[in-house]
Structures are given as structure tokens and as C-alpha cells.
Amino acid sequence: MQHIDSVLAQIADDRVLPATSAKDDLITQSWARCVHQYRLDPTRPREARVLTASEVRERQEVVEKFLQVARFGIEQLYRHVAGMGYVLLLTDSQGVTVDHIGSHSQAKDLRKAGLCLGSDWNEAYAGTCGVGTAIAEGRAFTCHQTDHFDATHIQLTCTTSPLFDPYGKLLGVLDISALHSPEPKSSQYMALELV
């Protein structure tokens, strides 16, 4: 309940509070978009939305060349972070996970949290989150625990970077997430440097 109160206080009176508030500008603006533009309600928990296998295959076919190029890079990155409990997600430009690498021993928990193939992290559905907010803002950042709009996701830490083609067109987002992490957001600085 405290998280919900915090979200509502930050966006009170249809205005965005200055950056001196408890949350940084990027998070506060995302929370405001979630309430005012997307009409999301922080009091209503939202389960992870995961597309069907056929829907995922359709999306993968659209970005097949991108996936072929990116796969080597995410495999290399995962080798560096696998022992730290991270999962890597690669999304399309709409925020749907089209590739991922994670621990098989955590598969059930990762799926429940939406850190799996086919998960939809678009900000209009999932609220403030690593992938969706990186798409909306066009820059790398960390969405750590209570930065998430929905209390369903506040245990997660998600560090993301949008990926662009040489002409500036968004191809997708690289996300390095964990189910659990130390409380200070500063604990994720290494992850931000990696993406």
C-alpha cells in the first residue's frame, strides 16, 4: 500500500513534481504517463502479459535478421552475469520479448515475473518498467524495485538500453533484469554500464 501511496503522491494534481522529489524525473514522468495517458491504476495489480507461442514466432520472423546479429552479443553478455542471478531479455520495438537467456533453475519464477520469451513490457500495458520506459524515453536507464509503477513488479530490478539501427530507428531493447537485488539503486550501476 505504501508503494501505491508513493505513486499517487508523485503525480498528484495532474502535475509532475520537480526532480528534487523522491523519484527522479524520468520515473515521475513515466508514472504520470501511466495514470494520465494510459489510464493505468496503481491499485490494480497486473499479471505479466505473455504472448502465445504463435504470436511470438510471428514477431520473431519480423525481426529475424536483428535476432541473428544480436544473439551472439547477448550470449557473450550472459556469460558475464549468469552467476549473479540476472536474466537477459531482447525485445522488439514494441516491448515484446523475442529472445531471452536465463537460468533454467529459475524458469518458473522468471515466467511468473514476466522475465521470459513473449512477455509484453510496453509501458502502456506494464506501466513504468525498464523496457517500456526505455522505449518511451529513448535512453538507457535502470528501473529499480519501487521505481516500477505496479506493485506486482517492485521486487524486480531492470536495466535497459534501447537499440537503434544506423538511421536512428528503434529496433528493440536489451534488458538485464533480476528477480532480487540489493535495495540501493546504485547496486545496479555495473548492469547499466554493461547494457
C-alpha positions in Angstrom: 0.0 0.0 0.0 2.9 2.3 0.7 4.1 2.0 -2.9 0.7 2.9 -4.2 0.6 6.0 -2.0 4.0 7.0 -3.2 3.0 6.7 -6.9 -0.2 8.7 -6.3 1.6 11.4 -4.3 4.2 11.9 -7.0 1.6 12.6 -9.7 -0.9 14.5 -7.5 -2.9 17.3 -9.0 -2.1 16.3 -12.7 1.3 17.7 -12.4 4.8 16.3 -12.4 6.8 17.1 -9.3 10.3 18.7 -9.7 13.4 16.4 -9.8 14.1 17.2 -6.2 11.3 14.8 -5.3 12.0 11.3 -4.0 12.0 9.8 -7.5 14.0 11.1 -10.5 12.3 13.0 -13.3 12.3 10.0 -15.7 10.4 7.8 -13.3 8.0 10.5 -12.2 7.1 11.4 -15.8 6.6 7.7 -16.6 4.2 7.4 -13.6 2.3 10.4 -14.9 2.0 8.9 -18.4 0.8 5.7 -16.8 -2.1 7.4 -15.0 -3.0 10.2 -17.4 -2.2 8.8 -20.9 -2.6 5.1 -20.4 -5.2 5.2 -17.7 -3.5 2.6 -15.6 -4.4 2.2 -11.9 -1.6 1.5 -9.4 -4.1 -0.1 -7.1 -4.8 -2.9 -9.5 -2.0 -5.4 -9.8 -1.3 -6.6 -13.3 0.0 -10.0 -14.0 2.7 -10.3 -16.6 1.2 -10.5 -20.1 2.8 -13.3 -22.1 2.0 -13.8 -25.8 1.2 -17.2 -27.2 4.0 -19.2 -29.0 2.5 -18.5 -32.4 2.3 -14.7 -31.6 6.0 -14.8 -30.5 7.0 -16.7 -33.7 5.3 -14.0 -35.8 7.2 -11.3 -34.0 10.5 -13.2 -34.3 10.0 -13.6 -38.1 9.7 -9.8 -38.4 13.0 -9.1 -36.7 14.8 -12.3 -37.8 18.0 -10.5 -39.1 18.2 -8.4 -35.9 17.9 -11.5 -33.8 20.7 -13.3 -35.7 23.0 -10.4 -35.1 22.0 -9.7 -31.5 22.1 -13.4 -30.3 25.9 -13.6 -30.2 26.1 -10.4 -28.2 23.6 -11.4 -25.6 25.2 -14.8 -25.2 28.6 -13.1 -24.5 26.9 -10.7 -22.0 25.1 -13.5 -20.2 28.4 -15.3 -19.6 29.5 -12.3 -17.5 26.3 -12.1 -15.4 24.9 -15.6 -15.2 26.3 -16.3 -11.8 24.7 -13.1 -10.4 21.1 -14.1 -10.9 20.4 -12.0 -14.0 18.3 -12.8 -17.0 18.7 -11.1 -20.4 15.7 -10.1 -22.5 15.8 -8.8 -26.0 12.6 -7.2 -27.1 11.2 -5.9 -30.4 10.4 -2.2 -30.8 7.0 -2.6 -29.2 8.5 -4.1 -26.0 7.7 -7.8 -26.5 10.5 -10.2 -25.6 11.6 -12.0 -28.7 14.7 -13.7 -27.2 15.9 -14.3 -23.7 18.6 -16.2 -21.7 18.1 -17.1 -18.1 18.7 -19.8 -15.5 16.7 -23.0 -16.1 16.6 -23.4 -12.3 14.6 -20.1 -12.0 12.4 -20.7 -15.1 9.1 -20.9 -13.1 9.8 -17.7 -11.1 11.1 -15.9 -14.2 7.9 -16.7 -16.1 5.7 -15.6 -13.2 7.5 -12.3 -13.1 7.3 -11.9 -16.9 11.0 -12.3 -17.5 10.5 -14.8 -20.3 10.0 -15.2 -24.0 6.9 -13.5 -25.2 6.4 -11.1 -22.2 4.9 -7.7 -23.1 6.8 -4.9 -21.3 5.2 -2.0 -23.3 4.7 0.9 -20.9 1.0 1.3 -21.9 0.3 -2.2 -20.5 3.0 -2.9 -17.9 3.4 0.6 -16.5 6.8 2.1 -15.6 9.3 -0.6 -16.2 12.8 -1.0 -17.8 11.8 -1.9 -21.3 8.6 0.2 -21.7 10.1 3.4 -20.2 13.4 2.9 -22.3 11.2 2.9 -25.4 9.2 5.9 -24.3 12.3 7.9 -23.3 14.7 6.6 -25.9 17.6 6.1 -23.5 19.3 3.6 -21.2 18.3 3.6 -17.5 17.6 1.4 -14.5 14.1 0.8 -13.2 14.8 -0.5 -9.7 12.3 -2.1 -7.4 9.9 0.7 -6.3 10.5 2.7 -9.5 8.1 0.2 -11.1 4.5 1.6 -11.4 2.8 -1.5 -10.5 3.4 -3.1 -7.1 3.4 -6.5 -8.8 6.9 -5.8 -10.1 8.6 -4.0 -7.2 10.8 -6.9 -6.4 12.5 -6.6 -9.8 15.4 -4.6 -11.0 15.6 -3.9 -14.7 18.5 -2.2 -16.5 17.8 -1.4 -20.2 19.2 0.1 -23.3 17.2 0.9 -26.5 18.9 -0.5 -29.6 18.8 1.6 -32.8 19.7 1.0 -36.4 22.3 3.3 -38.2 19.4 5.6 -39.2 18.1 6.0 -35.6 15.1 3.7 -36.0 14.4 1.7 -32.8 15.0 -2.0 -33.3 14.3 -3.2 -29.8 15.6 -3.1 -26.2 18.3 -5.0 -24.4 17.2 -5.7 -20.8 19.3 -7.2 -17.9 17.0 -8.0 -15.0 17.0 -9.8 -11.7 14.2 -11.1 -9.5 16.1 -9.9 -6.4 18.8 -7.4 -5.8 20.2 -5.2 -3.0 18.0 -2.3 -2.1 20.2 0.6 -3.2 19.7 1.5 -6.8 23.4 2.2 -7.0 23.8 -1.6 -6.8 22.8 -1.7 -10.5 25.5 0.7 -11.9 27.5 -2.2 -13.2 24.5 -3.5 -15.1 23.9 -0.1 -16.6 27.5 0.0 -17.9 27.1 -3.4 -19.4 24.0 -2.6 -21.5 
